[in-house]
Amino acid sequence: MLLGDFLDLPWYRTVFTNLGDVISPETQPPLQLESRPVDVGELIGDQMSHLWWYSLLRNLADSIAPDKLRRWS
């Protein structure tokens, strides 16, 4: 329904329509799955290219000198 047509309806029509939707809502069939999962390989967080202490030292260095934050490559 267009907005202009909806605004032209008297207030009691919208109230009764809303009550009707609450009392007996439209029942529709369940949705069907149309997508399939895609294998993206190993997640970046799972790759252990450096030891744990490297990120600890980097976080400490960033907290000491925040204006010299280094971009991760």
N, C-alpha and C positions, 0 to 999 in steps of 0.2 A: 504494500500500500504506500502510495506517495505521501510525503510529509504534509502537503497542502490538503489532501483528502483526509488525512488523519486529524488535522487540526479543525476541519469542518464538522467532524462528528460531535454530537453532544456528549457531555462528560459521562453520562450514565451508560452510554454504549461502550466506552472503553472500560468502565468498571465491570460491567457484566461480561465483557469479553475476557478480561483478566481473571475473573472468578471462574468462568467456564474453562479457561486454560489450566487453572489450579485443580478444579474438580475432576475434569476428564481430559488430561493432556493427550496430544497426538502420540500414538505409539508407532515407532518406526523400526524397521529391521536393524539388527546390530551392524555396526560398520565392519567392512571387510578390509583386512590388511592388504595394502597394495604395494608397499615398499619392501625391499629385501636388504638385509644387512650387508655392508661392504667391509671387506677385510682391509684395514688401514695399516697393518703391520704393528710393529712395536711402538708404544707411546714414548714420547720424548722423556717423560718423567721416569720411565722404566729403564732407560739407557743409562748405564753407569760409565760414562766416559771419563769421569774424574772422581777422585776420592772425596769422602764426606767432609774432610777438614778443609778442602779448597773453598767450598761455599761458606764454611764458618769463618775463615779468614777474610773472604771477600765481604761478608756482612759486617764484620768488625771494622774493616777498612772503610766501608761506606758510611758507617755510623760516625767514624772519626772525621772524615772529610766528605760530607754529603754533596758538596758542590762539584766534586770530581767523580761523580758516579760513572762507572764504566758500563758500556752496553755489552750485553751478553751476545756472543756470536754463535 
